[in-house]
Amino acid sequence: MAAWGAAGVRLAHFSGAQYRSLPHIPLSALQPGDLVFRGSNGSAHVAIYIGGGLIITAPQTGDVVKIASMGNVMGAARPG
């Protein structure tokens, strides 16, 4: 993810690999900047939590980056 890359943190390209390689945190402990994952083992999608139940997400190739409700996520991780 470019945002974490700009901060000097290297992340795997695939969301499932990110989920497997990062320290997991409980959803109740989310802080802005944490990554939230959807799908089995985090493989479907990853987004950045910005607080207040909202995420920054790029839903699909060619779509614009959006702010959206976090909705149902299967887990979270904190890079760094």
Secondary structure, DSSP 8 states (H G I E B T S, - for coil): -HHHHHTT----SSHHHHHHHS-EE-GGG--TT-EEEESGGG-SEEEEEEETTEEEE--STTS--EEEE--S-SEEE---
